[in-house]
């Protein structure tokens, strides 16, 4: 039996996820036991607005069709077909371009969150064979090419006819957003195979480049890859899961916007990318989908909502004329050239106050390796902050103010380089009492008598309230015992929700909630979507009775 329920998406808006519409969930009861379904890739991994695609799902499951769970606007439909491993995806032209997430699930569990990209320009699938000279397919631009590097040492070749002085822009999405375990390379070659331009890791492990033709003629665009995890081999890598989306255009390409975040107030977004010259778009953070796009122009840009005052660094921002900011602030800027730096002045800071600084650049797909320096009013360097840790190239730190006064915060690239894509976003605020609940995973399965869900608790700014942590969204008649997190001691940092006893079979989204002040205040536990900075608050719980 399948019973459908609706869950209010507004419950998730306390996180960085901007959800829209309602979520339709199948509450499944069954008798068989097996492993939860998994998905390794979709092909293609997206489609254009106003079109329909039959998309292949690769992974594992016990029985098809699976149920679909997601937060979709009117006009976006995802339905399983009768053929195993096939989905029908349909969008109207009114559906906003961007990255949507959904799950496939059954009575035995749910997949991890799956991204689906809705684009703005026509899309095609690669035509094999296309790996050798003379086999490449000529493409009409602008276009998104959906491809796979699945054959041994596979290379995909596409042909583009360029006029003299015409600029070809190429952007590949695979490791970033989609989570494909490949490190792709883009090459632009002449008809003889000589490399004219090449890029590797412009956006994390994904490449992006622009090439301006010195003479008219056909060029080859070559795509190949190495594995994400480096090894001793130097050969090209391939895998059936090496699925990518290659955007190609000789016209405008929307790359990013300034500012890189928005508040609830209306703001003029400055559109950045090839072909854009002093163009802007009026925008507000009070929208249903936090992605900026233009009809017929390739490129979609994620613009998250921030609580701080939105600031864009000016050209005059320098040591001599620092830009005054009021906290809390969300500051966006671009290190435009070598030796460039942006300088901000924060007045009236008090001794023993602490600044919380989080800077985003590499995590947003920019090549910037940001360095943050703090100076006092006399020009004395007090603190230098680089990478948060070995795995994170962006700074994140707390700095305690040593004396009353004004302080400069300076941002530059570690290697003192710059360019039009050396952008960054800095969130800076005074440290205030706050708490955050974090989950290591977004999927949990109780397959016997007991399941423990670990909740990590981060307390900042002296937050010492006792929390009561519970699960919301369980089926009727099923409950767990809430757990207290004391203001100090071991339970202030971590607790385990223990799920015990004989439970019926079900598979549902839940919320893990921490409350304090007699239930008047609350926080939702978050988990991070892989290969993104997006956090969600809708983990999935499956119960399978013990045999």
MITI-954613 format. One record per residue (C-alpha): x, y, z; residue in one letter. Coordinates in steps of 0.5 Angstrom, whole numbers, plus 500, padded with zeros to 3 digits. Example, Ala and Ser with C-alpha at 12.3 -4.5 7.8 and 13.67 -1.06 7.14 Angstrom:
2
525491516A
527498514S
# end
This chain:
547
500500500X
502507498X
500513502X
502520500X
503526505X
505533504X
510536508X
511544509X
517546505X
518552510X
521548515X
527548512X
528555510X
533556517X
538553513X
542555506X
537551502X
532555499X
526550497X
520551493X
513549493X
511542497X
514536497X
510529496X
513523499X
510516499X
510513506X
511506504X
510499508X
512492505X
515486508X
521484504X
528486507X
534488502X
539494502X
537501501X
537504493X
543507491X
544512485X
551513482X
549517476X
544520472X
545521464X
544526462X
544530468X
540535467X
535538461X
533545458X
527549461X
521548457X
523541455X
522533457X
528528457X
528521459X
534520464X
537514465X
539512472X
545508474X
545504481X
542499485X
535497488X
531491489X
525493485X
523498480X
519503480X
522507486X
518513489X
521520488X
521525493X
523532492X
521540493X
519542486X
516548483X
509547479X
512545472X
517541474X
515533474X
520527475X
516520474X
519513474X
518510468X
516502467X
523501464X
527499470X
532505471X
529510467X
526517469X
521522465X
523529467X
519535464X
519542465X
515548463X
519554460X
517558467X
521553471X
527557474X
534555472X
538552477X
540546481X
534542484X
535536489X
531530490X
531522492X
529516490X
526511495X
523505497X
521501503X
528499504X
531506504X
533512500X
538514496X
543520498X
540527495X
541527487X
542534484X
538535477X
541541473X
535545469X
539550464X
537555459X
540553452X
539547448X
542541450X
545535446X
548528448X
555526445X
555521439X
560516439X
565514436X
568521437X
575520440X
579520434X
581525429X
575526424X
570523429X
568529432X
561532432X
560539430X
556542435X
551549434X
552554439X
550555445X
549548447X
550544453X
553537451X
552531455X
557526455X
561520458X
568518458X
566511459X
571507454X
578505456X
582512456X
576515453X
577522449X
571526447X
572530441X
567536439X
568541433X
566548433X
567553427X
570560429X
571566426X
577570426X
577574433X
571570436X
571567443X
569560445X
567560452X
567553455X
565550462X
565543464X
561541470X
562534473X
566533480X
563540482X
555539484X
555532481X
560529485X
563525479X
570522481X
573525475X
579530474X
577533467X
581537462X
579541457X
583542451X
582547444X
586544439X
587546431X
585541426X
592538426X
591537434X
596542436X
593545443X
591552443X
589552450X
588548456X
585548463X
584543468X
582546475X
579552474X
573551479X
575546484X
577540479X
572542474X
575546468X
573552465X
577556459X
576562454X
579562447X
579567442X
581565435X
587568431X
584565425X
578563422X
577555422X
574549425X
577547432X
577541436X
574541443X
577535447X
575532454X
579527458X
580526465X
584523470X
581520477X
579524483X
584520487X
591521485X
595514483X
601512480X
598512473X
599517468X
594514463X
587517462X
582515466X
575512464X
569510468X
561509466X
560514472X
564519468X
558523466X
559531465X
556537462X
560541458X
557548456X
560551450X
558558447X
561564443X
556569446X
555571453X
556566459X
554568465X
559566470X
558570477X
554576480X
556581485X
555581490X
555574491X
550574496X
543577497X
539579503X
531580503X
532587501X
532589493X
539589490X
542590483X
546584481X
552586477X
552580472X
559578470X
562573465X
564573458X
560579454X
557582460X
559590460X
556594466X
549590466X
545589472X
539585474X
534587480X
534581485X
531580492X
533574497X
526573498X
525569492X
523561491X
530559488X
536562489X
539561482X
540567477X
540566470X
538569463X
533566458X
537564452X
544565456X
548559458X
550560466X
546559472X
549562479X
547560486X
546567490X
545565497X
541569502X
545572508X
543575514X
548581514X
549587510X
551586503X
557590501X
561590494X
568592495X
569598491X
575600486X
577605492X
578600497X
585601499X
590602505X
589609504X
582609503X
579603506X
572602505X
568602512X
563597513X
558596519X
557589522X
554584521X
556584513X
557580507X
562583503X
563581496X
569583491X
574581486X
582581486X
582584479X
590584478X
597582481X
598585488X
591588488X
588587495X
581590498X
581593505X
575594510X
575599516X
571597522X
570602527X
569602534X
571595536X
571594544X
577590547X
575582548X
570582543X
571577538X
570577530X
567571526X
570571519X
568566514X
571567507X
569563501X
572563494X
575556492X
569553495X
565557490X
569555484X
574561484X
581560483X
582565489X
587563494X
585568499X
589571505X
586575510X
590580515X
588584521X
591591522X
590596528X
589603527X
597604527X
598599521X
601594525X
599587523X
596583528X
593576525X
594573518X
589567516X
590562510X
587556509X
582553515X
585546514X
589542510X
582540506X
579547506X
583553502X
578558504X
580561511X
575561517X
577563524X
575567530X
579573532X
579577539X
580584539X
586586544X
584593545X
578599543X
579602537X
578601529X
581595525X
583594518X
581587515X
585586508X
584581503X
588579497X
591572494X
596568497X
600568491X
599576490X
596574483X
589576480X
584577475X
576577473X
575571476X
579572483X
572573487X
571572494X
565573499X
567574506X
562573512X
564577518X
560579524X
561580532X
561573536X
554572539X
551566543X
549561538X
548554537X
549549531X
547542530X
550537525X
549530522X
555526518X
550523514X
543525511X
540518511X
539513516X
536506517X
534502523X
534495521X
534491527X
533493535X
537499535X
540505531X
544511534X
544517530X
550522533X
548529533X
554534533X
553540537X
557547536X
556552541X
559559540X
559566544X
558563550X
552559548X
550555555X
543553554X
541546556X
538543549X
532538548X
534534542X
528530539X
526527532X
520530528X
516527523X
516520525X
509516523X
503516528X
505511534X
512511533X
516516538X
523516541X
526519547X
528526547X
536527549X
538533553X
545536551X
547540558X
551547557X
557544559X
561537559X
561531554X
553532552X
554539550X
558537544X
555531542X
549526543X
546520541X
539519539X
538512541X
532508537X
530502540X
524497540X
520494535X
518499529X
513498523X
516498516X
517506514X
521510510X
520518511X
524524511X
525527519X
527533522X
532533528X
530539532X
534542538X
529546543X
531551549X
528556553X
522552554X
521550547X
520557545X
527557541X
529552536X
535550531X
534544526X
540539525X
544540518X
547535513X
552538508X
550536500X
556533497X
560537493X
557544495X
556549500X
549547501X
546545508X
539541508X
535540514X
531534511X
535527513X
531521511X
530515516X
528508514X
525502519X
526495517X
523490522X
528485525X
527478522X
# end
